[in-house]
Structures are given as C-alpha cells and as structure tokens.
C-alpha cells in the first residue's frame, strides 16, 4: 500500500477491499483495445503487455472514506460502491496526468504510463479514466439509489474534479511566480487535494441517507483531513526515501515546486542561503540538478522547514478530529473514522 506499507490497516480497508476491487474492475470493463490495457496497467492489474500481474496498487483512501461515511450515517455501504469506484478512478486520472506534468518516471515502484507509452497516450489514458469515473458513478442507479441523489452525486463529483484541476493549475503556475504566500499555498492544496477528500465523505453520506447537518460536518472533517494529508505528502516528497514512496525522489524540488517547506525557507533563510535559494528558484532553469536538489534540502534543514511543516500538518489533523468529536454518530463508527484519520496520517 505504498508509503503506508508495513502498518496494519484499519478494519474498513479489509471490509471493503474485495468488493471495491470488483467494482473497479467492472467499471473499467474488458475491452481488449490497448487503450484500456494502459489504464489497467496503471491500476496495477496487468503488466505492460496486458498479461495479468498483481503489482502495487493505490491506497484506496478516498473510496474507503466514502464507504465508511455511508456506514457512519446508518447506510448500506454496498450501495455506495459505484461512488467509491468513481472517486478512485478520478484520483488515478489525476495521477496519470501529474506524472506527465512532473516528468515522474516512477509511480508505485513501476514505470509511469507516460514513460512507457509517451506523453500523448498518457493524456489519452487519463482522459479515458476520467470518463470511466463519470460512467461508474451512474451505476448508483443499479444500486437503487434515487434518481435525484444520483444527479446530485454527479454534480458534486464533477465540481470536485473542476476544483481539483484549478488546484493543479495553481500548483504549476506557482513554479514561475517569484513569491508565493502561505495563503496562496493553502488555497492551492485545498483545491488540489482537500476538496476530493471532502467529496468522498459527502458522497458516502449522501448515499447513506445522512441529514444535511451530518453531511456538512463530514465535509469539514474530510477537508481538514485532506489538508493535513497534502502537507504530509509535501514532507514525504522531500524527506522520505524513494523506496518507501515508490515515486521519483525529490521530484517537487527538482521541478522547483513551491511547497510549504520551500515557501517557509524562502521567507526565513538569511544571508548566503537566502540568496542561493532565491537564485535557484528564480532561475530560468526548468529543472534543478541532483547537486542543486541536495543543496536545497540542506537549506530547508538548516532553517527548520521540516519542523514548521509538521506543525501545519498537526494543526489540520487536530481540526479534523475536533470536528469528528462534535458529530452525533455511533461511537463504534466514530472510532473507525478516527482510526482511519490516524492511519492516513501515520507516516508524517
């Protein structure tokens, strides 16, 4: 399970896994066109030639949160399986495109789609996975979910997708802007990551028949959890080893992305370190060399950027749990949500 590997997952992961996998396989279909083989490869089901192969897969955080939210409000999680599958497909469409934009060569310890089949076909595969996600969501009708809820779910997921794309735009736009404030960064990660976490629990609660107040409370919980998760991801992208994450090492620094540790360092470095760091990030070079990446990491360490970023993560984690404590939900399910949150953020 990627960077969460080696830690026993909470019960919901085991409870939902088999049927979620079945739903995902059904959503992608069995068309032999290699276009779909590329998608199945990315999902970890086949090798590059299309032969069955069990490879490392995604962590299924968003679909698991969706299904658990459905249970938390008293619903039957089986009804929410199409929404959970749609969320996972949306997430993976963004990963395929992210790897293209970041020129990442590794994802889940395997070559990325674009590195095997080229940028153009990776874009096609990502677009196709987005379309499959929309179609997967409509399978809610087969689960006897009322028509008006299916329409609302579709609108919510599409809105989250659009917001996610806005966040990705900002992320890339920040690379060429000389100065980024913390508020800019928080707006970006809220759009890029937190909103899909929020959408996940909202879709589950909607299918489960939640009251409006419950949906609003779960939405806040999901958003705060998503913010903490993205801050953690920024930490891991710099200080966690490649063998743990399965991604290319220090890609964010190599691409001069202005994540929270870098923003902090640009504001707080002094003397020659400030001059050097500003020079590297304002240079016309598209990518930093390995030596320059190591130099940046050294400056981040010297100014305490890691500690500062960890404090941000803990702040949002605390807010998520505080929101959960306010909710009027059965204690066993609340405990599972709390355990899920701790598990998701256990590697920060």
Secondary structure as UniProt FT lines:
FT   HELIX           2..4
FT   TURN            5..6
FT   HELIX           11..28
FT   HELIX           34..43
FT   TURN            48..49
FT   HELIX           61..72
FT   TURN            73..74
FT   HELIX           77..80
FT   HELIX           81..102
FT   STRAND          106..107
FT   TURN            108..109
FT   STRAND          110..111
FT   HELIX           113..117
FT   HELIX           119..137
FT   HELIX           138..143
FT   HELIX           147..174
FT   TURN            175..176
FT   HELIX           182..189
FT   HELIX           190..194
FT   HELIX           195..207
FT   TURN            208..209
FT   HELIX           212..239
FT   HELIX           242..245
FT   TURN            249..250
FT   HELIX           251..254
FT   TURN            255..256
FT   HELIX           260..268
FT   HELIX           271..282
FT   HELIX           290..303
FT   HELIX           305..326
FT   HELIX           331..344
FT   TURN            345..347
//
